[in-house]
Amino acid sequence: MTQDQAKAGFLDKVSWNSDSLVPAIAQDFKSGRVLMMAWMNRESLALTASEGYAVYWSRSRKSLWRKGETSGFMQKVRELRLDCDGDTVLLLIEQEGGIACHTGRSSCFYHLLQEDQWQVSQPVIQDPKAIYK
């Protein structure tokens, strides 16, 4: 077994779904606030572990997606964790620029259920048209 194979053994502990993906939750390292959820495949998880920045799998584009590659709002990974069932990855991150959502908000979880209606509970920090040119 090569050193690279030994290092990549952590990937075998993950319970990948039928599409060879695992849900990945990005959580702010300091505040504990959940910022977003995305998907990872083996390659994106391996790259995240080796590079120290979040790399996800885009199901719509069917390609790797380096968080912040377009917007500049990268996610520096402080810790990677795997849940007890091995079927969810938790990334404890530092969100560069304070924007995690493609809508220009700090978190993708900005809809709040109030009186049986989803209400927007976070302001737009930066217009997405200015972020994604």
C-alpha positions as YAML, in Angstrom:
chain: A
units: angstrom
residues:
- id: 1
  name: MET
  ca: [0.00, 0.00, 0.00]
- id: 2
  name: THR
  ca: [1.35, 3.42, -0.97]
- id: 3
  name: GLN
  ca: [1.35, 6.37, 1.38]
- id: 4
  name: ASP
  ca: [-1.36, 8.06, -0.76]
- id: 5
  name: GLN
  ca: [-3.55, 4.95, -0.49]
- id: 6
  name: ALA
  ca: [-3.09, 4.85, 3.26]
- id: 7
  name: LYS
  ca: [-4.00, 8.54, 3.54]
- id: 8
  name: ALA
  ca: [-7.08, 8.07, 1.33]
- id: 9
  name: GLY
  ca: [-8.32, 5.18, 3.52]
- id: 10
  name: PHE
  ca: [-10.53, 7.67, 5.36]
- id: 11
  name: LEU
  ca: [-12.70, 7.81, 2.23]
- id: 12
  name: ASP
  ca: [-13.59, 4.15, 2.68]
- id: 13
  name: LYS
  ca: [-15.19, 4.94, 6.06]
- id: 14
  name: VAL
  ca: [-17.80, 7.13, 4.35]
- id: 15
  name: SER
  ca: [-21.20, 5.59, 3.56]
- id: 16
  name: TRP
  ca: [-21.72, 6.97, 0.06]
- id: 17
  name: ASN
  ca: [-25.29, 7.04, -1.25]
- id: 18
  name: SER
  ca: [-26.44, 5.29, -4.44]
- id: 19
  name: ASP
  ca: [-25.09, 8.23, -6.49]
- id: 20
  name: SER
  ca: [-21.69, 7.91, -4.74]
- id: 21
  name: LEU
  ca: [-22.31, 11.15, -2.87]
- id: 22
  name: VAL
  ca: [-22.47, 12.19, 0.76]
- id: 23
  name: PRO
  ca: [-24.23, 15.27, 2.22]
- id: 24
  name: ALA
  ca: [-21.80, 17.87, 3.54]
- id: 25
  name: ILE
  ca: [-22.82, 20.53, 6.03]
- id: 26
  name: ALA
  ca: [-20.74, 23.70, 6.34]
- id: 27
  name: GLN
  ca: [-20.82, 25.18, 9.83]
- id: 28
  name: ASP
  ca: [-19.08, 28.32, 11.04]
- id: 29
  name: PHE
  ca: [-16.08, 27.26, 13.14]
- id: 30
  name: LYS
  ca: [-16.48, 30.06, 15.70]
- id: 31
  name: SER
  ca: [-20.23, 30.65, 16.01]
- id: 32
  name: GLY
  ca: [-21.52, 27.14, 15.26]
- id: 33
  name: ARG
  ca: [-24.05, 28.58, 12.82]
- id: 34
  name: VAL
  ca: [-24.99, 26.23, 9.95]
- id: 35
  name: LEU
  ca: [-24.21, 28.05, 6.70]
- id: 36
  name: MET
  ca: [-25.06, 25.62, 3.93]
- id: 37
  name: MET
  ca: [-25.45, 22.04, 2.80]
- id: 38
  name: ALA
  ca: [-23.98, 20.62, -0.38]
- id: 39
  name: TRP
  ca: [-22.83, 17.26, -1.75]
- id: 40
  name: MET
  ca: [-19.41, 15.67, -1.98]
- id: 41
  name: ASN
  ca: [-18.05, 12.74, -3.93]
- id: 42
  name: ARG
  ca: [-14.80, 10.90, -3.17]
- id: 43
  name: GLU
  ca: [-12.71, 13.29, -5.21]
- id: 44
  name: SER
  ca: [-14.18, 16.45, -3.70]
- id: 45
  name: LEU
  ca: [-13.77, 15.13, -0.14]
- id: 46
  name: ALA
  ca: [-10.18, 14.08, -0.87]
- id: 47
  name: LEU
  ca: [-9.42, 17.52, -2.36]
- id: 48
  name: THR
  ca: [-11.06, 19.28, 0.58]
- id: 49
  name: ALA
  ca: [-8.91, 17.28, 3.00]
- id: 50
  name: SER
  ca: [-5.69, 17.87, 1.07]
- id: 51
  name: GLU
  ca: [-6.19, 21.52, 0.07]
- id: 52
  name: GLY
  ca: [-7.83, 22.83, 3.25]
- id: 53
  name: TYR
  ca: [-10.61, 24.59, 1.33]
- id: 54
  name: ALA
  ca: [-14.12, 23.30, 0.63]
- id: 55
  name: VAL
  ca: [-14.63, 21.49, -2.66]
- id: 56
  name: TYR
  ca: [-18.09, 20.14, -3.40]
- id: 57
  name: TRP
  ca: [-19.77, 18.15, -6.16]
- id: 58
  name: SER
  ca: [-22.33, 20.04, -8.23]
- id: 59
  name: ARG
  ca: [-25.17, 17.67, -9.08]
- id: 60
  name: SER
  ca: [-26.60, 20.08, -11.66]
- id: 61
  name: ARG
  ca: [-23.29, 20.67, -13.48]
- id: 62
  name: LYS
  ca: [-21.96, 17.18, -12.73]
- id: 63
  name: SER
  ca: [-18.55, 18.62, -11.89]
- id: 64
  name: LEU
  ca: [-16.37, 19.66, -8.99]
- id: 65
  name: TRP
  ca: [-17.25, 22.98, -7.43]
- id: 66
  name: ARG
  ca: [-14.65, 24.87, -5.43]
- id: 67
  name: LYS
  ca: [-16.65, 27.05, -3.07]
- id: 68
  name: GLY
  ca: [-15.75, 30.64, -3.86]
- id: 69
  name: GLU
  ca: [-14.15, 29.99, -7.26]
- id: 70
  name: THR
  ca: [-16.53, 32.50, -8.86]
- id: 71
  name: SER
  ca: [-17.56, 34.70, -5.94]
- id: 72
  name: GLY
  ca: [-14.27, 34.79, -4.06]
- id: 73
  name: PHE
  ca: [-16.05, 33.71, -0.86]
- id: 74
  name: MET
  ca: [-14.01, 30.59, -0.13]
- id: 75
  name: GLN
  ca: [-14.43, 28.28, 2.85]
- id: 76
  name: LYS
  ca: [-11.25, 27.58, 4.79]
- id: 77
  name: VAL
  ca: [-11.67, 24.21, 6.49]
- id: 78
  name: ARG
  ca: [-10.64, 24.09, 10.14]
- id: 79
  name: GLU
  ca: [-12.00, 20.59, 10.86]
- id: 80
  name: LEU
  ca: [-13.60, 17.75, 8.92]
- id: 81
  name: ARG
  ca: [-15.93, 15.43, 10.83]
- id: 82
  name: LEU
  ca: [-17.94, 12.33, 9.95]
- id: 83
  name: ASP
  ca: [-21.15, 11.45, 11.79]
- id: 84
  name: CYS
  ca: [-21.69, 8.19, 13.68]
- id: 85
  name: ASP
  ca: [-23.34, 6.46, 10.71]
- id: 86
  name: GLY
  ca: [-20.68, 7.65, 8.30]
- id: 87
  name: ASP
  ca: [-23.30, 9.15, 6.04]
- id: 88
  name: THR
  ca: [-22.87, 12.90, 6.62]
- id: 89
  name: VAL
  ca: [-19.76, 15.06, 6.57]
- id: 90
  name: LEU
  ca: [-19.47, 18.18, 8.71]
- id: 91
  name: LEU
  ca: [-17.06, 20.92, 7.67]
- id: 92
  name: LEU
  ca: [-16.17, 23.42, 10.37]
- id: 93
  name: ILE
  ca: [-15.12, 26.38, 8.30]
- id: 94
  name: GLU
  ca: [-14.10, 30.01, 8.24]
- id: 95
  name: GLN
  ca: [-16.32, 31.65, 5.63]
- id: 96
  name: GLU
  ca: [-14.20, 34.20, 3.80]
- id: 97
  name: GLY
  ca: [-16.08, 37.40, 3.06]
- id: 98
  name: GLY
  ca: [-19.01, 36.42, 5.30]
- id: 99
  name: ILE
  ca: [-21.20, 35.23, 2.41]
- id: 100
  name: ALA
  ca: [-21.96, 31.51, 2.07]
- id: 101
  name: CYS
  ca: [-25.10, 31.63, -0.07]
- id: 102
  name: HIS
  ca: [-25.34, 32.32, -3.80]
- id: 103
  name: THR
  ca: [-28.18, 34.72, -2.94]
- id: 104
  name: GLY
  ca: [-25.65, 37.06, -1.29]
- id: 105
  name: ARG
  ca: [-26.61, 36.12, 2.25]
- id: 106
  name: SER
  ca: [-24.46, 34.87, 5.11]
- id: 107
  name: SER
  ca: [-26.27, 31.51, 5.21]
- id: 108
  name: CYS
  ca: [-28.37, 29.44, 2.83]
- id: 109
  name: PHE
  ca: [-30.79, 28.81, 5.69]
- id: 110
  name: TYR
  ca: [-32.50, 32.20, 5.58]
- id: 111
  name: HIS
  ca: [-36.11, 31.04, 5.36]
- id: 112
  name: LEU
  ca: [-37.80, 30.92, 8.76]
- id: 113
  name: LEU
  ca: [-41.18, 29.24, 9.30]
- id: 114
  name: GLN
  ca: [-43.55, 31.68, 11.01]
- id: 115
  name: GLU
  ca: [-47.29, 31.14, 11.17]
- id: 116
  name: ASP
  ca: [-47.16, 28.42, 8.50]
- id: 117
  name: GLN
  ca: [-45.31, 30.68, 6.05]
- id: 118
  name: TRP
  ca: [-41.65, 30.78, 5.05]
- id: 119
  name: GLN
  ca: [-40.32, 34.24, 5.83]
- id: 120
  name: VAL
  ca: [-36.98, 35.69, 4.74]
- id: 121
  name: SER
  ca: [-35.01, 36.19, 7.95]
- id: 122
  name: GLN
  ca: [-31.64, 37.43, 6.65]
- id: 123
  name: PRO
  ca: [-30.74, 40.45, 4.55]
- id: 124
  name: VAL
  ca: [-28.80, 40.27, 1.33]
- id: 125
  name: ILE
  ca: [-25.25, 41.37, 2.15]
- id: 126
  name: GLN
  ca: [-24.22, 41.78, -1.47]
- id: 127
  name: ASP
  ca: [-26.30, 41.66, -4.65]
- id: 128
  name: PRO
  ca: [-25.63, 38.35, -6.44]
- id: 129
  name: LYS
  ca: [-25.42, 40.26, -9.76]
- id: 130
  name: ALA
  ca: [-22.36, 42.05, -8.37]
- id: 131
  name: ILE
  ca: [-20.84, 38.79, -7.12]
- id: 132
  name: TYR
  ca: [-21.40, 36.57, -10.16]
- id: 133
  name: LYS
  ca: [-20.44, 38.47, -13.29]
...
